[in-house]
Amino acid sequence: MLIVFVIMILVGISLVVSGLEAVSVKSQSYNQCDYESYTNQNEEQFRLFNEEVQRQQSQQFVEEMQRQQDHQFIEESLKSVTPFELGGHDMMQGNSFNNGMF
C-alpha cells in the first residue's frame, strides 16, 4: 500500500513538472509570437509615419513653390504697369521683346 502511494505521488509530481514545462514552452512560444506581432506592428506604424511625413513635406514644397511663383508673377505684373521712375521696367532700353523694333 505504501509503495502504491509513493508511486502515485511520484506520478503526480512528474505530471506537475511536465505540465509546468509545457506551460513554460507554450508561454515562450506566445512570447515569441507576441514579440513578432509587436515588432511587425511597430514597423508598420513607422512606415505609415514616414509616408505621412513625406506626404506633408511634399505638400509643403508644392505650396511654397506655388507661393513663390505667385509672388514673382505679381512683381512682374506690377513692374509692367508701373512707370520706370517708380520701379517699373525701362521700356526705352528694350526690356520688352518688341521695344527695339519700332
Order of alpha helices (4+ residues) and beta strands (2+ residues): alpha
